Amino acid sequence: MNILIYVRVSTDKQAEKDLSLPAQVTACRQYASSRDWHVLEEFIEPGASARTADRPELQRLLSRCRESTPKIDAVIVHKIDRLARNLADHVAIRSLLSKHGVKLVSVTENLDDSTSGQLVEHIMASLAEFYSANLGEEVRKGMRQKVRQGGWPHKPPRGYITKRDALDRSRVEIDPTTGPIVRRAFEMALL
């Protein structure tokens, strides 16, 4: 059986740590090897959100499934949420794979084409969408609270630094070294 492997992490920071991607690839390779499947290619998507299907490696994988010789029999993912984090994209990807006779295989989830298997898969895809949306809401809530407390939700802009108080709360203050330089640059720009 000829297969493709697709792995993904959501952020560049996760990709830089270089742990999850190799772990996913290893798990997918072992899964394929244990079944004597032939891995034709691995598609590795570092730092790409699955909220959209407009990811270069995913699109390349889908093109390979549509046009490939030899025929692709299956795509292996570590979990289905690596493929898509919304139900509409999941259904579209699955439909394209099915149209070309390509099975979707998850290393950690039991997917099958039975009616109940399809229901479970759609529930898992819906849960992935919920998880992603809920996580986004929680992150925004945390960032708003940090700003309310005088903090800055990201790295402070040039000319500022983050200081911690006695209770280990962060606050943004003017950097005594670069702050005056930045101020002068803005003053000169106004002239």
C-alpha positions in Angstrom: 0.0 0.0 0.0 1.4 3.4 -1.0 0.9 6.1 1.6 1.7 9.7 2.4 2.3 11.1 5.9 1.0 14.5 6.9 2.1 16.2 10.2 1.5 19.7 11.5 2.0 21.9 14.5 0.2 25.2 15.0 2.9 27.7 15.8 6.4 28.5 14.9 7.3 28.3 18.6 6.2 24.6 18.6 8.1 24.0 15.4 11.3 25.6 16.9 11.2 23.3 19.9 11.4 20.5 17.3 9.7 17.9 19.5 6.1 17.4 18.3 6.9 17.2 14.6 9.5 14.5 14.9 7.3 12.6 17.4 4.4 12.7 14.9 6.6 11.6 12.0 8.0 8.7 14.1 4.6 7.5 15.1 3.3 7.7 11.6 6.3 5.8 10.2 6.0 3.1 12.8 2.3 2.7 12.1 3.1 2.3 8.4 6.0 0.0 9.0 4.0 -2.3 11.3 1.6 -2.8 8.4 4.3 -3.1 5.7 3.0 0.0 4.0 5.3 2.0 1.7 5.8 5.7 2.6 6.1 7.6 -0.6 6.5 11.1 1.0 6.2 13.0 4.2 4.4 16.4 4.3 5.6 18.5 7.2 3.8 21.7 8.1 5.6 23.6 10.8 3.8 26.5 12.4 0.5 26.3 10.4 -2.9 26.7 11.9 -5.5 24.1 10.9 -8.3 26.7 11.1 -7.9 27.0 7.3 -7.0 24.5 4.6 -4.9 27.0 2.8 -1.6 25.5 4.0 1.2 24.9 1.4 2.0 21.3 2.5 -1.6 20.3 2.8 -2.4 21.6 -0.6 0.7 19.8 -2.0 -0.5 16.6 -0.4 -4.0 17.0 -1.8 -2.5 17.6 -5.3 -0.4 14.5 -5.0 -3.5 12.5 -4.1 -5.3 13.9 -7.1 -2.6 13.4 -9.7 -0.2 10.9 -8.3 1.4 8.0 -10.1 1.8 5.5 -8.4 -1.7 5.7 -6.9 -1.9 6.9 -3.3 -3.8 4.4 -1.1 -3.9 6.3 2.2 -2.8 9.4 4.1 -1.6 8.9 7.6 -2.0 11.6 10.3 -1.2 11.4 13.9 -4.6 12.7 14.9 -7.4 14.0 12.6 -7.1 17.5 14.2 -3.6 17.7 12.5 -5.5 17.7 9.2 -8.3 20.3 10.0 -9.6 22.2 12.9 -13.0 22.9 11.4 -15.7 20.5 10.3 -16.2 22.1 6.9 -12.5 21.7 5.9 -12.4 18.2 7.3 -15.4 17.1 5.2 -14.0 18.8 2.1 -10.6 17.1 2.6 -12.2 13.7 3.3 -14.4 14.1 0.2 -11.5 14.8 -2.0 -9.5 11.9 -0.6 -12.6 9.6 -1.0 -13.1 10.7 -4.6 -9.6 9.6 -5.4 -9.8 6.3 -3.5 -7.5 7.5 -0.7 -8.2 6.4 2.8 -7.6 8.6 5.8 -5.7 6.8 8.6 -5.1 8.2 12.1 -2.4 6.7 14.3 -4.3 7.5 17.5 -7.9 7.2 16.5 -9.8 4.3 15.0 -11.4 5.6 11.8 -13.6 3.4 9.6 -16.0 3.9 6.8 -19.1 2.4 8.5 -22.0 4.7 9.2 -21.2 4.8 13.0 -17.5 5.2 12.1 -18.3 8.3 10.0 -20.5 9.7 12.8 -17.6 9.3 15.3 -15.2 10.9 12.9 -17.5 13.9 12.4 -17.9 14.2 16.2 -14.1 14.2 16.6 -13.7 16.8 13.8 -16.4 18.9 15.5 -14.6 18.6 18.8 -11.4 19.8 17.2 -13.2 22.8 15.9 -14.7 23.5 19.3 -11.4 23.1 21.0 -9.7 25.6 18.6 -12.5 28.2 18.9 -12.6 27.8 22.7 -8.9 28.1 23.0 -8.9 31.3 21.0 -11.6 32.8 23.3 -9.6 31.8 26.4 -6.4 33.4 25.0 -8.2 36.6 24.1 -9.8 36.7 27.5 -6.4 36.3 29.2 -4.8 39.0 27.0 -7.6 41.4 27.8 -7.2 40.7 31.6 -3.4 41.2 31.3 -4.0 44.6 29.7 -6.5 45.6 32.4 -3.8 44.9 35.0 -1.3 47.1 33.2 0.6 44.4 31.4 1.3 43.9 27.8 0.0 40.7 26.1 3.1 40.4 23.8 6.7 41.4 23.7 6.7 45.2 24.5 7.3 47.6 21.6 10.7 49.0 21.0 11.6 51.5 23.6 9.7 49.7 26.4 10.6 46.8 28.7 8.7 44.4 30.9 9.3 44.7 34.6 8.0 42.5 37.4 6.8 43.8 40.7 7.1 42.1 44.1 4.0 39.9 43.4 5.6 38.8 40.1 3.1 40.7 38.0 4.5 42.2 34.8 4.2 45.8 33.8 5.4 47.7 30.8 7.8 50.6 31.4 9.9 52.9 29.3 13.3 51.3 28.7 15.8 53.8 30.2 18.3 52.9 27.4 16.3 52.8 24.2 13.2 54.7 25.3 14.7 58.2 25.0 16.2 57.2 21.6 12.8 56.1 20.3 11.2 59.3 21.7 13.8 61.4 19.9 13.2 59.5 16.6 9.5 60.3 16.8 10.1 63.9 17.6 12.5 64.2 14.6 9.9 62.5 12.4 7.4 65.2 13.3 9.7 68.0 12.1 
